[in-house]
Amino acid sequence: MIGFIIWIVGLILTFRAAIKIWNINAAIEKRLIAIVLIVLTSWVGLLFYYFYGKERMGGWLK
């Protein structure tokens, strides 16, 4: 049961991160690559995004 709850939290955070990345004004290819990397790296990608890359993502993708 706890594992399922952790999975749901990860799914929600991944979805929120993908939406925020998608709304950045950058080339569609760069946005898709960033989203795919977040999804494929699972929790490590989410931790990186929320603690380090969130404020910098717009500059990196432009």
PQR file of N, CA, C, O and H, with PARSE charges and radii, in Angstrom:
ATOM      1  N   MET A   1       0.814  -1.197   0.000 -0.4000 1.5000
ATOM      2  CA  MET A   1       0.000   0.000   0.000 -0.0000 2.0000
ATOM      3  C   MET A   1       0.862   1.267   0.000  0.5500 1.7000
ATOM      4  O   MET A   1       0.572   2.216  -0.729 -0.5500 1.4000
ATOM      5  N   ILE A   2       1.909   1.283   0.807 -0.4000 1.5000
ATOM      6  CA  ILE A   2       2.796   2.444   0.865 -0.0000 2.0000
ATOM      7  C   ILE A   2       3.499   2.631  -0.483  0.5500 1.7000
ATOM      8  O   ILE A   2       3.678   3.757  -0.948 -0.5500 1.4000
ATOM      9  H   ILE A   2       2.145   0.513   1.399  0.4000 1.0000
ATOM     10  N   GLY A   3       3.888   1.533  -1.094 -0.4000 1.5000
ATOM     11  CA  GLY A   3       4.532   1.614  -2.401 -0.0000 2.0000
ATOM     12  C   GLY A   3       3.619   2.228  -3.448  0.5500 1.7000
ATOM     13  O   GLY A   3       4.063   2.998  -4.299 -0.5500 1.4000
ATOM     14  H   GLY A   3       3.743   0.618  -0.717  0.4000 1.0000
ATOM     15  N   PHE A   4       2.352   1.884  -3.379 -0.4000 1.5000
ATOM     16  CA  PHE A   4       1.383   2.447  -4.318 -0.0000 2.0000
ATOM     17  C   PHE A   4       1.226   3.952  -4.105  0.5500 1.7000
ATOM     18  O   PHE A   4       1.139   4.710  -5.072 -0.5500 1.4000
ATOM     19  H   PHE A   4       1.992   1.258  -2.687  0.4000 1.0000
ATOM     20  N   ILE A   5       1.190   4.381  -2.856 -0.4000 1.5000
ATOM     21  CA  ILE A   5       1.074   5.804  -2.549 -0.0000 2.0000
ATOM     22  C   ILE A   5       2.299   6.563  -3.046  0.5500 1.7000
ATOM     23  O   ILE A   5       2.173   7.647  -3.617 -0.5500 1.4000
ATOM     24  H   ILE A   5       1.261   3.766  -2.071  0.4000 1.0000
ATOM     25  N   ILE A   6       3.478   5.997  -2.831 -0.4000 1.5000
ATOM     26  CA  ILE A   6       4.708   6.625  -3.324 -0.0000 2.0000
ATOM     27  C   ILE A   6       4.690   6.711  -4.842  0.5500 1.7000
ATOM     28  O   ILE A   6       5.123   7.715  -5.408 -0.5500 1.4000
ATOM     29  H   ILE A   6       3.580   5.117  -2.368  0.4000 1.0000
ATOM     30  N   TRP A   7       4.198   5.679  -5.505 -0.4000 1.5000
ATOM     31  CA  TRP A   7       4.110   5.676  -6.967 -0.0000 2.0000
ATOM     32  C   TRP A   7       3.163   6.770  -7.453  0.5500 1.7000
ATOM     33  O   TRP A   7       3.465   7.465  -8.422 -0.5500 1.4000
ATOM     34  H   TRP A   7       3.847   4.863  -5.045  0.4000 1.0000
ATOM     35  N   ILE A   8       2.019   6.927  -6.785 -0.4000 1.5000
ATOM     36  CA  ILE A   8       1.046   7.961  -7.164 -0.0000 2.0000
ATOM     37  C   ILE A   8       1.648   9.349  -6.987  0.5500 1.7000
ATOM     38  O   ILE A   8       1.470  10.211  -7.848 -0.5500 1.4000
ATOM     39  H   ILE A   8       1.773   6.362  -5.997  0.4000 1.0000
ATOM     40  N   VAL A   9       2.362   9.579  -5.879 -0.4000 1.5000
ATOM     41  CA  VAL A   9       3.006  10.870  -5.644 -0.0000 2.0000
ATOM     42  C   VAL A   9       4.024  11.150  -6.744  0.5500 1.7000
ATOM     43  O   VAL A   9       4.081  12.266  -7.260 -0.5500 1.4000
ATOM     44  H   VAL A   9       2.506   8.878  -5.180  0.4000 1.0000
ATOM     45  N   GLY A  10       4.820  10.164  -7.105 -0.4000 1.5000
ATOM     46  CA  GLY A  10       5.792  10.325  -8.190 -0.0000 2.0000
ATOM     47  C   GLY A  10       5.126  10.624  -9.515  0.5500 1.7000
ATOM     48  O   GLY A  10       5.613  11.445 -10.293 -0.5500 1.4000
ATOM     49  H   GLY A  10       4.774   9.257  -6.685  0.4000 1.0000
ATOM     50  N   LEU A  11       4.023   9.963  -9.769 -0.4000 1.5000
ATOM     51  CA  LEU A  11       3.284  10.190 -11.011 -0.0000 2.0000
ATOM     52  C   LEU A  11       2.745  11.616 -11.072  0.5500 1.7000
ATOM     53  O   LEU A  11       2.830  12.268 -12.113 -0.5500 1.4000
ATOM     54  H   LEU A  11       3.628   9.296  -9.137  0.4000 1.0000
ATOM     55  N   ILE A  12       2.197  12.097  -9.974 -0.4000 1.5000
ATOM     56  CA  ILE A  12       1.658  13.455  -9.930 -0.0000 2.0000
ATOM     57  C   ILE A  12       2.771  14.483 -10.097  0.5500 1.7000
ATOM     58  O   ILE A  12       2.621  15.441 -10.856 -0.5500 1.4000
ATOM     59  H   ILE A  12       2.127  11.568  -9.129  0.4000 1.0000
ATOM     60  N   LEU A  13       3.886  14.293  -9.395 -0.4000 1.5000
ATOM     61  CA  LEU A  13       5.003  15.234  -9.512 -0.0000 2.0000
ATOM     62  C   LEU A  13       5.594  15.237 -10.921  0.5500 1.7000
ATOM     63  O   LEU A  13       5.970  16.290 -11.436 -0.5500 1.4000
ATOM     64  H   LEU A  13       4.008  13.515  -8.778  0.4000 1.0000
ATOM     65  N   THR A  14       5.675  14.068 -11.538 -0.4000 1.5000
ATOM     66  CA  THR A  14       6.180  13.982 -12.909 -0.0000 2.0000
ATOM     67  C   THR A  14       5.250  14.715 -13.870  0.5500 1.7000
ATOM     68  O   THR A  14       5.708  15.433 -14.758 -0.5500 1.4000
ATOM     69  H   THR A  14       5.369  13.213 -11.120  0.4000 1.0000
ATOM     70  N   PHE A  15       3.960  14.536 -13.693 -0.4000 1.5000
ATOM     71  CA  PHE A  15       2.978  15.203 -14.541 -0.0000 2.0000
ATOM     72  C   PHE A  15       3.071  16.718 -14.383  0.5500 1.7000
ATOM     73  O   PHE A  15       3.026  17.444 -15.377 -0.5500 1.4000
ATOM     74  H   PHE A  15       3.588  13.952 -12.971  0.4000 1.0000
ATOM     75  N   ARG A  16       3.201  17.202 -13.157 -0.4000 1.5000
ATOM     76  CA  ARG A  16       3.317  18.649 -12.905 -0.0000 2.0000
ATOM     77  C   ARG A  16       4.596  19.208 -13.530  0.5500 1.7000
ATOM     78  O   ARG A  16       4.584  20.285 -14.126 -0.5500 1.4000
ATOM     79  H   ARG A  16       3.238  16.612 -12.350  0.4000 1.0000
ATOM     80  N   ALA A  17       5.700  18.469 -13.390 -0.4000 1.5000
ATOM     81  CA  ALA A  17       6.966  18.920 -13.969 -0.0000 2.0000
ATOM     82  C   ALA A  17       6.864  18.962 -15.493  0.5500 1.7000
ATOM     83  O   ALA A  17       7.353  19.904 -16.117 -0.5500 1.4000
ATOM     84  H   ALA A  17       5.710  17.594 -12.905  0.4000 1.0000
ATOM     85  N   ALA A  18       6.242  17.965 -16.090 -0.4000 1.5000
ATOM     86  CA  ALA A  18       6.095  17.929 -17.545 -0.0000 2.0000
ATOM     87  C   ALA A  18       5.258  19.105 -18.041  0.5500 1.7000
ATOM     88  O   ALA A  18       5.577  19.697 -19.072 -0.5500 1.4000
ATOM     89  H   ALA A  18       5.845  17.201 -15.583  0.4000 1.0000
ATOM     90  N   ILE A  19       4.205  19.443 -17.330 -0.4000 1.5000
ATOM     91  CA  ILE A  19       3.368  20.576 -17.736 -0.0000 2.0000
ATOM     92  C   ILE A  19       4.150  21.885 -17.634  0.5500 1.7000
ATOM     93  O   ILE A  19       4.062  22.727 -18.528 -0.5500 1.4000
ATOM     94  H   ILE A  19       3.945  18.962 -16.493  0.4000 1.0000
ATOM     95  N   LYS A  20       4.912  22.064 -16.560 -0.4000 1.5000
ATOM     96  CA  LYS A  20       5.695  23.283 -16.405 -0.0000 2.0000
ATOM     97  C   LYS A  20       6.771  23.391 -17.483  0.5500 1.7000
ATOM     98  O   LYS A  20       7.020  24.479 -18.002 -0.5500 1.4000
ATOM     99  H   LYS A  20       4.984  21.380 -15.834  0.4000 1.0000
ATOM    100  N   ILE A  21       7.402  22.283 -17.820 -0.4000 1.5000
ATOM    101  CA  ILE A  21       8.406  22.301 -18.890 -0.0000 2.0000
ATOM    102  C   ILE A  21       7.731  22.588 -20.219  0.5500 1.7000
ATOM    103  O   ILE A  21       8.271  23.339 -21.031 -0.5500 1.4000
ATOM    104  H   ILE A  21       7.199  21.399 -17.399  0.4000 1.0000
ATOM    105  N   TRP A  22       6.568  22.009 -20.458 -0.4000 1.5000
ATOM    106  CA  TRP A  22       5.864  22.213 -21.720 -0.0000 2.0000
ATOM    107  C   TRP A  22       5.476  23.671 -21.921  0.5500 1.7000
ATOM    108  O   TRP A  22       5.415  24.138 -23.058 -0.5500 1.4000
ATOM    109  H   TRP A  22       6.130  21.399 -19.798  0.4000 1.0000
ATOM    110  N   ASN A  23       5.215  24.395 -20.844 -0.4000 1.5000
ATOM    111  CA  ASN A  23       4.790  25.794 -20.946 -0.0000 2.0000
ATOM    112  C   ASN A  23       5.957  26.765 -21.127  0.5500 1.7000
ATOM    113  O   ASN A  23       5.731  27.965 -21.281 -0.5500 1.4000
ATOM    114  H   ASN A  23       5.264  24.016 -19.920  0.4000 1.0000
ATOM    115  N   ILE A  24       7.187  26.279 -21.111 -0.4000 1.5000
ATOM    116  CA  ILE A  24       8.343  27.142 -21.349 -0.0000 2.0000
ATOM    117  C   ILE A  24       8.383  27.500 -22.828  0.5500 1.7000
ATOM    118  O   ILE A  24       8.141  26.648 -23.683 -0.5500 1.4000
ATOM    119  H   ILE A  24       7.371  25.304 -20.985  0.4000 1.0000
ATOM    120  N   ASN A  25       8.685  28.746 -23.127 -0.4000 1.5000
ATOM    121  CA  ASN A  25       8.765  29.197 -24.508 -0.0000 2.0000
ATOM    122  C   ASN A  25      10.123  28.800 -25.091  0.5500 1.7000
ATOM    123  O   ASN A  25      11.091  29.556 -25.011 -0.5500 1.4000
ATOM    124  H   ASN A  25       8.882  29.438 -22.432  0.4000 1.0000
ATOM    125  N   ALA A  26      10.178  27.606 -25.674 -0.4000 1.5000
ATOM    126  CA  ALA A  26      11.411  27.076 -26.273 -0.0000 2.0000
ATOM    127  C   ALA A  26      11.017  26.149 -27.420  0.5500 1.7000
ATOM    128  O   ALA A  26       9.837  25.886 -27.652 -0.5500 1.4000
ATOM    129  H   ALA A  26       9.392  26.991 -25.739  0.4000 1.0000
ATOM    130  N   ALA A  27      12.027  25.663 -28.126 -0.4000 1.5000
ATOM    131  CA  ALA A  27      11.768  24.746 -29.241 -0.0000 2.0000
ATOM    132  C   ALA A  27      11.102  23.476 -28.720  0.5500 1.7000
ATOM    133  O   ALA A  27      11.422  22.989 -27.636 -0.5500 1.4000
ATOM    134  H   ALA A  27      12.986  25.876 -27.937  0.4000 1.0000
ATOM    135  N   ILE A  28      10.179  22.956 -29.506 -0.4000 1.5000
ATOM    136  CA  ILE A  28       9.406  21.783 -29.086 -0.0000 2.0000
ATOM    137  C   ILE A  28      10.305  20.565 -28.868  0.5500 1.7000
ATOM    138  O   ILE A  28      10.041  19.763 -27.973 -0.5500 1.4000
ATOM    139  H   ILE A  28       9.919  23.352 -30.387  0.4000 1.0000
ATOM    140  N   GLU A  29      11.359  20.412 -29.668 -0.4000 1.5000
ATOM    141  CA  GLU A  29      12.254  19.272 -29.529 -0.0000 2.0000
ATOM    142  C   GLU A  29      12.975  19.306 -28.187  0.5500 1.7000
ATOM    143  O   GLU A  29      13.124  18.278 -27.527 -0.5500 1.4000
ATOM    144  H   GLU A  29      11.574  21.064 -30.395  0.4000 1.0000
ATOM    145  N   LYS A  30      13.420  20.490 -27.789 -0.4000 1.5000
ATOM    146  CA  LYS A  30      14.130  20.619 -26.517 -0.0000 2.0000
ATOM    147  C   LYS A  30      13.204  20.339 -25.339  0.5500 1.7000
ATOM    148  O   LYS A  30      13.602  19.697 -24.367 -0.5500 1.4000
ATOM    149  H   LYS A  30      13.300  21.325 -28.326  0.4000 1.0000
ATOM    150  N   ARG A  31      11.975  20.820 -25.432 -0.4000 1.5000
ATOM    151  CA  ARG A  31      11.013  20.563 -24.363 -0.0000 2.0000
ATOM    152  C   ARG A  31      10.710  19.078 -24.251  0.5500 1.7000
ATOM    153  O   ARG A  31      10.646  18.542 -23.144 -0.5500 1.4000
ATOM    154  H   ARG A  31      11.652  21.341 -26.222  0.4000 1.0000
ATOM    155  N   LEU A  32      10.523  18.401 -25.389 -0.4000 1.5000
ATOM    156  CA  LEU A  32      10.233  16.969 -25.363 -0.0000 2.0000
ATOM    157  C   LEU A  32      11.403  16.169 -24.795  0.5500 1.7000
ATOM    158  O   LEU A  32      11.194  15.225 -24.033 -0.5500 1.4000
ATOM    159  H   LEU A  32      10.575  18.836 -26.288  0.4000 1.0000
ATOM    160  N   ILE A  33      12.627  16.537 -25.157 -0.4000 1.5000
ATOM    161  CA  ILE A  33      13.802  15.847 -24.621 -0.0000 2.0000
ATOM    162  C   ILE A  33      13.868  16.015 -23.103  0.5500 1.7000
ATOM    163  O   ILE A  33      14.146  15.055 -22.385 -0.5500 1.4000
ATOM    164  H   ILE A  33      12.797  17.304 -25.775  0.4000 1.0000
ATOM    165  N   ALA A  34      13.615  17.220 -22.617 -0.4000 1.5000
ATOM    166  CA  ALA A  34      13.642  17.466 -21.175 -0.0000 2.0000
ATOM    167  C   ALA A  34      12.565  16.642 -20.464  0.5500 1.7000
ATOM    168  O   ALA A  34      12.826  16.060 -19.411 -0.5500 1.4000
ATOM    169  H   ALA A  34      13.389  18.000 -23.200  0.4000 1.0000
ATOM    170  N   ILE A  35      11.380  16.589 -21.022 -0.4000 1.5000
ATOM    171  CA  ILE A  35      10.300  15.812 -20.413 -0.0000 2.0000
ATOM    172  C   ILE A  35      10.626  14.327 -20.406  0.5500 1.7000
ATOM    173  O   ILE A  35      10.412  13.648 -19.402 -0.5500 1.4000
ATOM    174  H   ILE A  35      11.168  17.062 -21.878  0.4000 1.0000
ATOM    175  N   VAL A  36      11.140  13.823 -21.511 -0.4000 1.5000
ATOM    176  CA  VAL A  36      11.500  12.402 -21.588 -0.0000 2.0000
ATOM    177  C   VAL A  36      12.598  12.069 -20.571  0.5500 1.7000
ATOM    178  O   VAL A  36      12.550  11.015 -19.936 -0.5500 1.4000
ATOM    179  H   VAL A  36      11.314  14.374 -22.327  0.4000 1.0000
ATOM    180  N   LEU A  37      13.571  12.944 -20.412 -0.4000 1.5000
ATOM    181  CA  LEU A  37      14.625  12.702 -19.427 -0.0000 2.0000
ATOM    182  C   LEU A  37      14.075  12.671 -18.008  0.5500 1.7000
ATOM    183  O   LEU A  37      14.491  11.841 -17.200 -0.5500 1.4000
ATOM    184  H   LEU A  37      13.610  13.800 -20.927  0.4000 1.0000
ATOM    185  N   ILE A  38      13.154  13.558 -17.702 -0.4000 1.5000
ATOM    186  CA  ILE A  38      12.537  13.556 -16.373 -0.0000 2.0000
ATOM    187  C   ILE A  38      11.782  12.243 -16.139  0.5500 1.7000
ATOM    188  O   ILE A  38      11.877  11.649 -15.065 -0.5500 1.4000
ATOM    189  H   ILE A  38      12.816  14.232 -18.358  0.4000 1.0000
ATOM    190  N   VAL A  39      11.042  11.802 -17.138 -0.4000 1.5000
ATOM    191  CA  VAL A  39      10.255  10.577 -16.998 -0.0000 2.0000
ATOM    192  C   VAL A  39      11.163   9.348 -16.896  0.5500 1.7000
ATOM    193  O   VAL A  39      10.924   8.477 -16.059 -0.5500 1.4000
ATOM    194  H   VAL A  39      10.965  12.284 -18.011  0.4000 1.0000
ATOM    195  N   LEU A  40      12.182   9.266 -17.722 -0.4000 1.5000
ATOM    196  CA  LEU A  40      13.050   8.083 -17.733 -0.0000 2.0000
ATOM    197  C   LEU A  40      13.929   7.962 -16.489  0.5500 1.7000
ATOM    198  O   LEU A  40      14.259   6.852 -16.073 -0.5500 1.4000
ATOM    199  H   LEU A  40      12.376   9.973 -18.402  0.4000 1.0000
ATOM    200  N   THR A  41      14.306   9.084 -15.897 -0.4000 1.5000
ATOM    201  CA  THR A  41      15.180   9.016 -14.729 -0.0000 2.0000
ATOM    202  C   THR A  41      14.398   8.935 -13.427  0.5500 1.7000
ATOM    203  O   THR A  41      14.996   8.893 -12.352 -0.5500 1.4000
ATOM    204  H   THR A  41      14.037   9.986 -16.235  0.4000 1.0000
ATOM    205  N   SER A  42      13.092   8.913 -13.503 -0.4000 1.5000
ATOM    206  CA  SER A  42      12.201   8.699 -12.375 -0.0000 2.0000
ATOM    207  C   SER A  42      12.485   9.643 -11.218  0.5500 1.7000
ATOM    208  O   SER A  42      12.512  10.857 -11.418 -0.5500 1.4000
ATOM    209  H   SER A  42      12.606   8.948 -14.376  0.4000 1.0000
ATOM    210  N   TRP A  43      12.697   9.125 -10.020 -0.4000 1.5000
ATOM    211  CA  TRP A  43      12.851   9.959  -8.833 -0.0000 2.0000
ATOM    212  C   TRP A  43      14.097  10.818  -8.879  0.5500 1.7000
ATOM    213  O   TRP A  43      14.083  11.942  -8.378 -0.5500 1.4000
ATOM    214  H   TRP A  43      12.676   8.139  -9.858  0.4000 1.0000
ATOM    215  N   VAL A  44      15.179  10.320  -9.467 -0.4000 1.5000
ATOM    216  CA  VAL A  44      16.405  11.121  -9.566 -0.0000 2.0000
ATOM    217  C   VAL A  44      16.151  12.345 -10.439  0.5500 1.7000
ATOM    218  O   VAL A  44      16.586  13.446 -10.101 -0.5500 1.4000
ATOM    219  H   VAL A  44      15.191   9.406  -9.874  0.4000 1.0000
ATOM    220  N   GLY A  45      15.463  12.166 -11.541 -0.4000 1.5000
ATOM    221  CA  GLY A  45      15.127  13.281 -12.407 -0.0000 2.0000
ATOM    222  C   GLY A  45      14.195  14.277 -11.739  0.5500 1.7000
ATOM    223  O   GLY A  45      14.347  15.487 -11.913 -0.5500 1.4000
ATOM    224  H   GLY A  45      15.110  11.272 -11.815  0.4000 1.0000
ATOM    225  N   LEU A  46      13.233  13.777 -10.978 -0.4000 1.5000
ATOM    226  CA  LEU A  46      12.330  14.672 -10.263 -0.0000 2.0000
ATOM    227  C   LEU A  46      13.056  15.472  -9.192  0.5500 1.7000
ATOM    228  O   LEU A  46      12.831  16.673  -9.050 -0.5500 1.4000
ATOM    229  H   LEU A  46      13.110  12.795 -10.837  0.4000 1.0000
ATOM    230  N   LEU A  47      13.922  14.812  -8.445 -0.4000 1.5000
ATOM    231  CA  LEU A  47      14.691  15.520  -7.418 -0.0000 2.0000
ATOM    232  C   LEU A  47      15.577  16.586  -8.051  0.5500 1.7000
ATOM    233  O   LEU A  47      15.669  17.707  -7.551 -0.5500 1.4000
ATOM    234  H   LEU A  47      14.105  13.836  -8.560  0.4000 1.0000
ATOM    235  N   PHE A  48      16.224  16.229  -9.151 -0.4000 1.5000
ATOM    236  CA  PHE A  48      17.063  17.203  -9.851 -0.0000 2.0000
ATOM    237  C   PHE A  48      16.234  18.379 -10.328  0.5500 1.7000
ATOM    238  O   PHE A  48      16.635  19.531 -10.164 -0.5500 1.4000
ATOM    239  H   PHE A  48      16.149  15.318  -9.557  0.4000 1.0000
ATOM    240  N   TYR A  49      15.085  18.101 -10.915 -0.4000 1.5000
ATOM    241  CA  TYR A  49      14.245  19.176 -11.437 -0.0000 2.0000
ATOM    242  C   TYR A  49      13.758  20.099 -10.324  0.5500 1.7000
ATOM    243  O   TYR A  49      13.898  21.318 -10.424 -0.5500 1.4000
ATOM    244  H   TYR A  49      14.758  17.165 -11.048  0.4000 1.0000
ATOM    245  N   TYR A  50      13.191  19.530  -9.272 -0.4000 1.5000
ATOM    246  CA  TYR A  50      12.573  20.362  -8.239 -0.0000 2.0000
ATOM    247  C   TYR A  50      13.594  21.079  -7.356  0.5500 1.7000
ATOM    248  O   TYR A  50      13.313  22.176  -6.873 -0.5500 1.4000
ATOM    249  H   TYR A  50      13.077  18.540  -9.191  0.4000 1.0000
ATOM    250  N   PHE A  51      14.773  20.490  -7.131 -0.4000 1.5000
ATOM    251  CA  PHE A  51      15.734  21.122  -6.228 -0.0000 2.0000
ATOM    252  C   PHE A  51      16.808  21.945  -6.935  0.5500 1.7000
ATOM    253  O   PHE A  51      17.438  22.794  -6.304 -0.5500 1.4000
ATOM    254  H   PHE A  51      15.002  19.599  -7.523  0.4000 1.0000
ATOM    255  N   TYR A  52      17.031  21.715  -8.223 -0.4000 1.5000
ATOM    256  CA  TYR A  52      18.100  22.434  -8.912 -0.0000 2.0000
ATOM    257  C   TYR A  52      17.649  23.056 -10.231  0.5500 1.7000
ATOM    258  O   TYR A  52      17.951  24.221 -10.492 -0.5500 1.4000
ATOM    259  H   TYR A  52      16.520  21.025  -8.736  0.4000 1.0000
ATOM    260  N   GLY A  53      16.946  22.318 -11.051 -0.4000 1.5000
ATOM    261  CA  GLY A  53      16.687  22.753 -12.412 -0.0000 2.0000
ATOM    262  C   GLY A  53      15.441  23.568 -12.659  0.5500 1.7000
ATOM    263  O   GLY A  53      15.286  24.134 -13.741 -0.5500 1.4000
ATOM    264  H   GLY A  53      16.701  21.372 -10.839  0.4000 1.0000
ATOM    265  N   LYS A  54      14.552  23.646 -11.696 -0.4000 1.5000
ATOM    266  CA  LYS A  54      13.269  24.314 -11.921 -0.0000 2.0000
ATOM    267  C   LYS A  54      13.446  25.770 -12.344  0.5500 1.7000
ATOM    268  O   LYS A  54      12.823  26.217 -13.307 -0.5500 1.4000
ATOM    269  H   LYS A  54      14.678  23.187 -10.817  0.4000 1.0000
ATOM    270  N   GLU A  55      14.288  26.506 -11.633 -0.4000 1.5000
ATOM    271  CA  GLU A  55      14.502  27.917 -11.956 -0.0000 2.0000
ATOM    272  C   GLU A  55      15.389  28.097 -13.192  0.5500 1.7000
ATOM    273  O   GLU A  55      15.316  29.128 -13.860 -0.5500 1.4000
ATOM    274  H   GLU A  55      14.794  26.144 -10.850  0.4000 1.0000
ATOM    275  N   ARG A  56      16.206  27.123 -13.490 -0.4000 1.5000
ATOM    276  CA  ARG A  56      17.178  27.239 -14.582 -0.0000 2.0000
ATOM    277  C   ARG A  56      16.702  26.638 -15.905  0.5500 1.7000
ATOM    278  O   ARG A  56      17.326  26.859 -16.943 -0.5500 1.4000
ATOM    279  H   ARG A  56      16.266  26.285 -12.947  0.4000 1.0000
ATOM    280  N   MET A  57      15.616  25.891 -15.876 -0.4000 1.5000
ATOM    281  CA  MET A  57      15.173  25.157 -17.056 -0.0000 2.0000
ATOM    282  C   MET A  57      14.886  26.060 -18.248  0.5500 1.7000
ATOM    283  O   MET A  57      15.203  25.694 -19.379 -0.5500 1.4000
ATOM    284  H   MET A  57      15.109  25.712 -15.033  0.4000 1.0000
ATOM    285  N   GLY A  58      14.302  27.216 -18.028 -0.4000 1.5000
ATOM    286  CA  GLY A  58      14.000  28.139 -19.122 -0.0000 2.0000
ATOM    287  C   GLY A  58      15.258  28.596 -19.843  0.5500 1.7000
ATOM    288  O   GLY A  58      15.271  28.674 -21.072 -0.5500 1.4000
ATOM    289  H   GLY A  58      14.044  27.514 -17.109  0.4000 1.0000
ATOM    290  N   GLY A  59      16.302  28.894 -19.108 -0.4000 1.5000
ATOM    291  CA  GLY A  59      17.573  29.305 -19.709 -0.0000 2.0000
ATOM    292  C   GLY A  59      18.252  28.172 -20.445  0.5500 1.7000
ATOM    293  O   GLY A  59      18.863  28.390 -21.491 -0.5500 1.4000
ATOM    294  H   GLY A  59      16.292  28.830 -18.110  0.4000 1.0000
ATOM    295  N   TRP A  60      18.156  26.963 -19.914 -0.4000 1.5000
ATOM    296  CA  TRP A  60      18.786  25.818 -20.554 -0.0000 2.0000
ATOM    297  C   TRP A  60      18.117  25.456 -21.869  0.5500 1.7000
ATOM    298  O   TRP A  60      18.793  25.012 -22.798 -0.5500 1.4000
ATOM    299  H   TRP A  60      17.660  26.786 -19.064  0.4000 1.0000
ATOM    300  N   LEU A  61      16.825  25.632 -21.968 -0.4000 1.5000
ATOM    301  CA  LEU A  61      16.108  25.210 -23.167 -0.0000 2.0000
ATOM    302  C   LEU A  61      16.089  26.249 -24.272  0.5500 1.7000
ATOM    303  O   LEU A  61      15.733  25.927 -25.406 -0.5500 1.4000
ATOM    304  H   LEU A  61      16.277  25.992 -21.214  0.4000 1.0000
ATOM    305  N   LYS A  62      16.460  27.481 -23.975 -0.4000 1.5000
ATOM    306  CA  LYS A  62      16.427  28.520 -25.011 -0.0000 2.0000
ATOM    307  C   LYS A  62      17.679  28.555 -25.834  0.5500 1.7000
ATOM    308  O   LYS A  62      17.798  29.376 -26.744 -0.5500 1.4000
ATOM    309  H   LYS A  62      16.749  27.742 -23.055  0.4000 1.0000
TER
END
